[in-house]
Amino acid sequence: QVQLVESGGGLVRPGGSLRLSCAASGSTLSFRRYTMSWYRQAPGKERELVAGISSTGGSTNYADSVKDRFTISRDNAKNTVYLQMNSLKPEDTAVYYCNAFRLIDYWGQGTQVTVSS
């Protein structure tokens, strides 16, 4: 079993920045074996993939809507994945979820990000 806890969400003005963190824990966790991703879900919309990072951190992928603005990274020594979000837009407003995948999916509880003036 893997537990994921997100933090770092909040209210920010357009053009601002936030850094989300997701800390993983679990008695059988081998964090470095998991592919980690960030998803988001806005009101009335389906959950969508924002960014993903391979188990070693050597490969990343991003939704077109966040390329060149968001950066995903991981620290396997700290069992943590990050999402640095710059140049935030109102359309980035959503609940952001951390996902860990190795054979099955694990999800965090989500953290709210609101971009508004």
C-alpha positions in Angstrom: 0.0 0.0 0.0 1.2 3.5 -0.9 0.0 6.7 0.7 0.4 10.0 -1.1 0.0 13.4 0.5 0.0 16.6 -1.6 0.8 20.0 -0.3 1.6 23.5 -1.6 -1.7 24.5 -3.2 -3.4 27.8 -2.6 -4.6 31.0 -4.1 -2.3 32.9 -6.5 -2.7 35.8 -8.9 -2.3 35.3 -12.7 1.3 35.2 -13.6 2.3 33.9 -10.2 4.0 30.7 -9.2 3.4 27.7 -6.9 5.3 24.6 -6.0 3.4 21.5 -5.3 4.9 18.6 -3.3 3.7 15.0 -3.0 5.2 12.9 -0.3 4.9 9.1 -0.6 5.0 6.6 2.2 4.1 3.0 2.9 5.5 -0.1 4.5 6.4 -1.7 1.1 7.3 1.4 -0.7 10.1 1.3 -3.2 9.5 4.9 -4.4 12.3 4.7 -7.0 10.3 2.0 -8.9 7.2 4.1 -9.4 6.3 6.3 -12.3 4.9 9.5 -10.8 2.5 11.9 -12.3 0.4 15.0 -11.5 -3.2 15.2 -12.7 -5.7 17.9 -12.3 -9.5 18.2 -12.3 -11.4 21.4 -12.8 -15.1 21.7 -11.9 -17.3 20.0 -14.5 -14.3 18.6 -16.3 -12.6 15.2 -16.5 -9.4 14.6 -14.7 -6.4 15.2 -17.0 -2.7 14.4 -17.0 -0.6 17.4 -16.4 2.9 16.0 -16.2 4.7 12.7 -15.6 8.2 11.5 -14.7 9.8 8.2 -15.0 11.1 6.1 -12.1 14.6 7.4 -12.5 13.7 10.9 -13.4 15.3 10.6 -16.8 12.2 11.1 -18.8 9.3 13.6 -18.4 6.2 14.4 -20.3 3.8 17.3 -20.2 0.3 18.3 -21.4 0.6 20.8 -24.2 -1.3 23.4 -22.1 1.5 23.5 -19.4 4.7 23.0 -21.5 7.3 25.6 -20.8 5.5 26.7 -17.7 5.4 23.7 -15.4 8.3 21.4 -14.4 8.0 18.0 -12.7 10.9 16.6 -10.7 11.5 14.0 -8.0 13.8 13.3 -5.2 14.0 9.6 -4.7 16.0 10.0 -1.4 13.0 11.9 0.0 10.2 9.9 -1.6 8.9 13.1 -3.0 7.7 14.4 -6.4 7.3 18.1 -7.1 5.5 20.3 -9.6 6.9 23.8 -10.1 4.2 25.9 -11.7 5.1 29.3 -13.2 3.2 31.8 -15.2 -0.1 30.5 -13.8 -3.3 31.3 -15.6 -6.9 31.2 -14.5 -7.5 28.1 -16.5 -4.9 26.3 -14.4 -7.5 26.4 -11.5 -8.2 22.9 -10.4 -7.7 20.2 -7.8 -4.2 18.8 -8.4 -3.7 15.1 -7.7 -0.5 13.1 -7.3 -0.4 9.6 -8.9 2.0 6.8 -8.4 2.0 3.9 -10.8 3.6 0.5 -10.6 1.3 -2.3 -11.7 -1.6 -0.4 -10.1 -2.5 3.3 -9.5 -2.3 5.1 -6.2 -3.8 8.6 -5.7 -3.4 11.3 -3.2 -6.3 13.3 -1.8 -5.6 16.4 -3.9 -4.7 20.0 -3.3 -6.7 23.0 -4.6 -5.0 25.5 -6.8 -6.9 28.7 -7.6 -5.6 31.3 -10.0 -7.5 34.5 -9.7 -7.0 38.2 -9.4 
